[in-house]
Amino acid sequence: MSAVSVPPGGVTSRLAQELEVQRERLLPCVHCGFCLPACPTYNRLGDENDSPRGRLHLMKAVVEGRLDPASDAFHTHIDRCLGCRACEPVCPSGVEYGTLLELARHTAAEHRPQGRLTRMLLFVMASRALRSLLFAGGRVLRASGLAALGARALPSAGVLRSARFGLAMLAATAAWRMPGVRSSRGVAAPVSDDAKRGTGRRVAVLTGCVQEGLYGRVNQSTMRTLEANGFEVVEVKGQDCCGALHAHGGDLDRARALAKTNVEVFLASGVDLVVVNAAGCGAAMKEYGTLLESDGDDHARARDLASRVRDVTEVLAEVGPRRGAAVECSVAYDHPCHLLHAQRISRPPLQVLDAIPGVEVRVIANAEECCGGAGIYGITHPDLGGRIGADKVAAVRAVGADAVATPNPGCMMQIGAGLVMDGAPEGVVHPVELLDESYRRAGYYGEPSTQRSPG
Amino acid sequence: MTRSLTAAVARALGDIVGRDHVITDPDRLVVYESDGLTAYRVAPRAVVLPGSTEELAAVVRLLHGEGIAVIPRGAGTGLSGGALPTLDGVVVGTARMNRILEIDPVNRLARVQPGVINARLTEATRPHGLYYAPDPSSQSTCTLGGNVAENSGGPHCLKYGVTTRYVTGLKVVLAGGEIMELGGAGRTADGSLDLVGLFVGSEGCFGIAAEIEVRLLPLTEGVRTLLGIFETMEAAGHAVTAIISSGLVPAAVEIVDNATIRAVEASVYAGGYPVDAGAALVIEFDGTEAGLDSEADAAEACCHAAGAREVRRATEASQRAKLWNGRKKAFGTMGRIAPDLLVQDATVPRTRLPEVLASITEIGERYRLRVANVFHAGDGNLHPNILFDRNDPDELHRVEQASLEIMKLCVAVGGTITGEHGVGVDKRGYMKLVHGPDELAAMAEVKRVFDPTGLFNPGKVLPDVEAAHR
């Protein structure tokens, strides 16, 4: 005879308590199964433990005291979820899966620490000093070409497989050399006053952690294109990492601490909107209200801030981005899960791309399915992450575009890593980078200086 | 408590399908304890997920040799507990057998593995101008293997008929692991006994379909979709009766009541139904363009004659899609009202719809239960959704009582205990309401022909006679 693992003394764990508080979010699942075909892990494994309904059932069993949160089943299947949230828009009952997943990860992590690499990464990301050191090192590896070399030279199996993938992700963060751009792209001058159009809105830009460290150019493009569309961009000092990586990784304490810092500084700046160019960060910040819902006064302030958060493509599409000069190229478009599923934003990025003369957009097959990026899933789950990533890379390559455009750093790195390892010619670009180039060519920024762009 | 498999049997299963595709950890089996009907929970001894016909046959042969019952499972969306495990049984799931093997556009046939999702077949055949007609409301997730087992229906089966009309051939795995071909190459009746017809709707009690050949239909040229809005369910019921008796042949006539409308409109599948309406009808006509408008006009007139507040027409494909999404996802939206629900399934003669609906309302009130109605009105196939919380034992008991009364009511007016969801475990107890001992004995006899030792899905469909195998 065998039995299901039940924690000693029934529902005692903090996880179980946290989940118990979330009964109202769990209960609406009526087990209809409409989420199954939306789930990338279920589609590939066929095990209902790796489906949204199955994972909710495991959570429910923990809440009911029928399953030990320290069990291998709970740990493995909660960990194996990509967190893509493709199950949310298809759920008739509106189960808030993403929030539940974070709580479940938090519970699982309390009973069984995360892998060393994950813990280290979350620790480093929460500290400005440590992460700037990490990213500085990363930029050296990238600029020296060592990252690209390692991604091609290291073996694709065995112990170095993850190192190879990590270096490929890093190499993939290099700027795409757009057709018609000279090799040393200079920093553009500030937007000239006569090129500005007034919307009268003051906005701040989340500079982020990975975004600041490896995609500084995307932040620059974001600020310039916003200014060129009439927004007053305010610099907000003291802002920090949004905490999304921590929340997804089960480190809710750090996530909440980071969120509180951001709520404070952004509200104090008095901006109308906080513009985010990373889909994962935008989704997390729009949900600060939920993250801090049991934090008394902070809760109302968190909701206030969350209501001001916008994806950059949302803001640009709303004003109907002004047109610049032609950038002749074709791009494959892929939806970031945290834009499409978590924020339910599908058209704005395409509207931004459509506003660039010369750009031909080709939406790839299964563009609504996760690329397998999901933080460092490709490193923590090399087999499954590799399969999901390979499918995405194949879909990108099938459309034969010059580059893949997607507005999220995680997806840019994941798809880019696959392309680098394949030795594929396609580049990777954030839609606002293309818009920015279009504006530069149109002369909205005056004459570019010769100084190198940071990152 | 569930009895684990012996290590030797678990290893042998792993040798056949690969160790990753055998689940024996009791913690992981919790996930398989229910299908779409959560009122019942029984964890199996193991779950096996074969990847091919050969693996499936070898698994069944092995389990048969060990005397271990087989519970077939597709997507686990069934609403009668047809895939509910037994304590001694092993679930054999078709999730990995999900390939479309062949599309033959000339002969309008497709051959698929049982784990192929219903809607994916239509997606794959649409480029050839073809589609697969039976459209259960769960078609975005349910599998064709499950459809074969349950002889599934759907809104458009009013005009097009249910699954059995479309299955032309089957490759089935029987108890000894033998693989048998029934029908095939488009044959439905070729002078031999119709074994395909016998197998379709056998609810996993005869064997498991490993390959399915189905007939496809050409895409319809035109479609008209109407939304009739009524103050009461009774008025809507009269409209249905009027439409059907007028000689019109709608593709679908669906009804949703106020409770359902409110749940759907609060969801991502909001169809644009007015939340203050007592009932709404979704009426559809399809076929060649010529004549569609006059049919729609005639149905609209029937609605107005029955007292409709308003009749709207979907003028764009997106509007039509919204109306249908709202209807088809209605079951899932009920989680907004209550944590558990029992979707009942019965049929009554269409002329008796208004009075039956009134009686169901009365039964719900008497048992202090919330009942939401959403169903295929055109063919009198009722789906009262009884809402409850399984953690309230008294309420659960009242649900059972009310269910029984609703069933008795439907049978009393000349209906029957299931329209399309199957008998499964949930309605096994009602079989005697509609079948005499001779009929039940005949059914048991037929099962024995396919499954002499009672290996497949014990404790389902047939009352009592299966008790020896449980």
Interface residues (C-beta under 8 A of the other chain):
Chain A: M1 S2 A3 V4 S5 L27 P28 C29 V30 H31 C32 G33 F34 C35 L36 P37 Y42 L45 G46 D47 E48 N49 G54 H57 L58 A61 R66 L67 D68 S71 D72 A73 F74 H77 P89 V90 C91 P92 S93 G94 V95
Chain B: M1 T2 R3 S4 D20 H21 I23 D25 P26 D27 R28 L29 V30 V31 Y32 S34 D35 G36 T38 A43 V47 L49 A75 G76 T77 G93 A95 R96 N98 G115 I117 R120 S138 S140 T141 C142 V264 A266 S267 V268 Y269 K329 A330 F331 G332 T333 M334 G335 R336 P339 D340 L341
